[in-house]
Amino acid sequence: MEMEKWRYVVTPPMSPEMNMAIDEAILTLHSQGKVPPTVRFYTWNPATLSIGYFQKMEKEINIDEVKRLGLGLVRRPTGGRAVLHDAELTYSVIVSEDHPQMPKSVTEAYKVISMGLLHGFQKLGLKAEMVSLATEEEKAKYNSPGSSACFDSPSWYELVVEGKKVAGSAQTRQKGVILQHGSILLDMDVDLLFSLLTFPSERVKERMMNSFKQKAVTINEVSSKPISLEEAIEAFYQGFAEGLGIELIPMDLTAEEQQLAKELAENRYRTDEWNFRR
């Protein structure tokens, strides 16, 4: 039986506003039937702190420090907490809610899409597993209440290596389309991440940071050899194809997607009205 073909897009390093705008442009045009289901990999220039749709920017983020360090700052259309996009690979999956492979439940759809991640980690030789967080006890194991950092926030299913979280993902559904995107950590400067967040006191910050280090891990901390960005892209390309049972066809964004993304970047993701809306 012939496998379903999805589009596979790797975009060059882009500004925070363009990265978010491209994901939304693909979602919009997929909802209109103009582009196929898409798996996209991307990186950020400059390194960027992205915050979840529901976060309070001025309350939770040290905006002065973000600016001082010349980092990007953008609000995602998806939920979750703050992510530092630096030494990492970001992925997005855009597919119709009524696709036969996609369960109606957000939780179960998240699990299906995350099979691509699971296979990708395994391609890198890591003993990755997907843990169901069905009980409060299991949730507590991967959660740090009060921290604004994404990898402190457990999903319904957690991808773990050696008992620690290795990927942070978030999902939104708009126009009948699922957009799930997330961060695959190659390396991470935890001190830098926590310097960009606000805390009631230095003591609380230290406690949160120590908790974070116990619950999250990067690929290069658990890999037997250093993994480059290129190796990660190849592993997760194969991982998503296997995990979703599809054939991924390398293609470019369409001219219409590029044009819509430019407009969305300018009129939404670059504006204070969007980024500081809460």
N, C-alpha and C positions, 0 to 999 in steps of 0.2 A: 504493500500500500504506500502510495506516494505521500511524503510528509508535507504538511502545510508550509508555505514559504512566508516568512516575515522579513521585513527590512531591517538591516543592521547598519547603524550610522556611527562613525567615530568623528567627532568634531574637534578641531584644534583648540588649544587653551583660549578661553574667552572670558570676558568681563562677567561679573555676577549677574548684571541685568540681562545680558544676552543669553546666558545659560538658562535662566528661569524662563525667559521669553521663548526660547526655542522649544522647551518642553511644552509650554502652553500652545504654541503655534502648531506643533505636531498633533496635540490633543484636539484642537479646534478643527483642523483639516481632516483628521481621521474621523471625527464625528460627522463630517460632511461626505465621507466616502471617497475623499480625494487622495488619501495616502493609506498604505497598508499598516497593520499592526507593526510597531517599531520597538527595537531595542537599541538604545543609544548609550555610548560611553563618552564621558567628557571630563575635562580638567579646567582649572580656574587660573586666570591671570588678571589681577594679582590674587594671591592667597586670600581667601574670603571667609568671613563668619556669616553663615546663613542662619536665620532664626525661623521658628515655626510660625505658621499663620496666626496662632492664638496668643503668641507671647507678647509681653509688654516691653517694647524696645527700651524705653527710657528707664524702666524700673529694673530690668534684668541684665542689661548690657552696659559695659563700660565704654561708652561711645568715644570718649576722649582718647582712650588708649588704642582703640581700633584705628582712629584717625592718625594718631601719633606714629603708629607702626606702618602706616600706609596700606593697611589691609582693606579689602572690599567688605561691604556690608549689604545684605539684601534679605528681604522677607520672602519666604517660600510660599507657594499656594497650598502647601501641605502642612499638616500639623507636626507635632514633635517639638523638640527643643533645639538649642543652638548646636551647630556643627562647624568645626574649623576645617575648611577644604584646603588642605595644603599638600602633604605627602600622601595623597590618596587618589583613588579612582571613583568617580561618581557614575552611577548607572541610572537610566530611566527606562521603564517599560510602559508603553502606551497601547492599550487594547480595549476594544468595545466591551461594555458590561455584559452584553448578550452573546459574547463569543462562547461557543460550546464548551471550551476548556475552563471558562471562568465561573466559579461558584458565585451565587448571588450574595452570600455572606462576605463582608469585608475581610473578616478573619480568615476564612478559608481561601479567598482569592489571594490574600497576602501570602499564605502558605504555598499555594501553587506557584506564584511568581518567584518566591524565595527559593524554590527548588533549583532555579538557575544559579543562585548564589551558592547554595550548598554544593552543587556539582563543581562550580568554579573553584571553591576552596579545596575540594578534594583533588582537582586536577593539579593544584599546587603542592600536593603531597601532604596536606594538613588533615588531621583527623577531626573534621568538622561534623557536627550533628545539629539537628533541629530539635529543640526542646520545647514541648508544649507547656505554656504557663497557665495551666488550668486552675491551679490553686493559689491562694494568697501567699502561702509559704514559698512556692516556686517564684512568684512575682517578686517577693521581697528579696530573694537571692540576687536578683539582677537590678534592683532598683535602689536609688538613693533619693529619698524624698527631699525636696527643697533645692536640689541642684538644677541649674538651667542647662546643663550639658546633655546633649542628645544621648550619648552612650550610657547615661545613667537611667534612661527611661526604657523600661522593657516593653516589647511588643507582645502580641498574643503568642507568637512563636518566636523563639530566640535562636539565632544561629550562634553556636558556641564552639570554641576550640579550647581544649584543656579547661573546660568549665568557665571560660570567660567570653564575653560578647565580642564578636569580630566584625559586625556590620550593623549600621543603623539605617532603617528605612522608614518611609512615611508614604501615605497614600491619600489621594483625593479622587472624588468622582464628580465629573462635570459633563454636561451635554451627552450623557449616556456612555461616557468613556472613563476607564480607569487610568490614572497616572500614578504609578509607584516609582519613586526614586529614592536613592540612598547612597551612603558613603561606605566605600570599601577601604579600610585603613591599611596603608603600607607601613607608614611610620607616623608617630604623632608626638608633638611637643605639648605634654599635658600642662606644664607650667604656663606656657603661652596661652593655651585655651582658657585656663582658669583666670589669667590676668585680664581677660576680655569680658568676664562675667562679674556681676556685683554680688556681694555677700554682706550680711549684717556686721560681720567682724572678721578679723584675720584668723581667729581661732576656728570659726565655722568654715571658712575657706579651706584651711588646712585639713579639717576633718573630711570635708566633701572630696577634696582632691585625693586623699588617701583611699577613701572608699571607691572612688572612680578607678584608681589604678588597680584595685583588687578585682574589679568587675569587668573591665574592658581591656582588650589586648589588640596589638597590631600584627599584621601578617609577618613582618620581619622580626618580631619578638618570638614567634613560635615556629618559624620556618628554619629548617636545618641549613639553608643557604639563603643569601640575600636575593630578594625578588625585585626585579625592575618593573617599572610601569608597563613596558612593552610585554613582558612575560605575564603580568597580571591581565592585561587586555586579552591576550591570546587564550589564557586559561578560562576567563569568564565568558569569552565568545563561545568557546566549546561548551562551557558549563550551561549557559542559557539554552543553547541548541539542544543539548541532551536533557536538561532538566524540564524543558517545556515540550520536548518531543517535536521540534520544528527544525526547518532548514533556514538558516540566517543568510540572507543575500546582501552583501555589502552594496550600499547605494548612497547617494548624496541627498541632502535636503533639496526639495524642489524650490524653484524661484519664488513661488507663492508663499511657501513656508518661511523663506529667508526674509521676504518683504514684510510679512505679518510679524515675524519675530522682531524686526527692527522697530516697527511701530509699537509693539507691546513693551519693548525695552525702554523706549523713549517716553511713552505715555503712562506706563505703570511702574515697571520694576526699578526705574531710575528715580522715581519721584518720592519726595518726603511724604506726600499724601498716602502712598501705599506703604512705605517702609516704617513710618511712624504712626500708623493709623490707630494703634492701641497704646 
